[in-house]
Amino acid sequence: MAAGNVKVEEVTMVSYADGSTDVQAPWPLSWSAVWVGTLAAVALVLILGLVGIAIGAHRVGHPLGTWHDMSFLALIWSVLAAFLSFVAGGWAAAKVGGLRRSETAMLHGAIAWLVAVPILLLLSALGASAYFGTWYGGLAGTPAWVTPVAAATQDPAAAIAARNAAVAAVTALLLGLVGGVIGGWMASGEPMTFTYYRTRPVRSGTGGW
């Protein structure tokens, strides 16, 4: 059966050797909600990146060489932009999906992040990483049609810069994942505690999702 865009598969009753039974059902997934959350997160990454450039937190055309090259303002702005963009994306995904269980809401926030990662990679490959902020610069990489420089002639400073860019990029991506999960959890409306699931009331029908 289906509720809106959320597909709910057949519920399965499982019996165990000790005579106990359990009901198992797959979590619903709304791809419409996931795409809305993904696009919201990517749009906010771009907007906050451009705002960072406007206020001087990011410098276009100046890759991260060492951590001393990054100002305190750039550090704080990069953390907030990477985190809050996907908080909004996860929140939008859960709200559009009408999800009221924290587990399924967080799942949609995480899937929105999964879909956003290849989009950010594609946009970075096309040269848009400079507008996402300093921390996403490590996603750009070197195009396949560019002739690589021999390892013996590489500048050691370039290797350090590449390492720092990779660390910054993976930090931004992981912050985005955490933000997407938290955003979905917030949108569900359930208390943000790890023990609430033990005491919450049972909801009938598909509306409980």
Buried (B, 14 or more C-beta within 10 A) or exposed (E): EEBEBBBBEEEEEEEEEEEEEEEEEEBBBBBEBBBBBBBBBBEBBBEBBBBBBEEEBBBEEEBBBEEEBBBEEBBEBBBBBBBBBBBBBBBBBBBBBBBBBBBBBBBBBBBBBEBBBEBBBEBBBEEBBBBBBBBBBBBBBEEEEEEEEEEEEEEEEEEEBBEBBBBBBEBBBEBBBBBBBBBBBBBBEBEEEEEEEEEEEEEEEBEEB
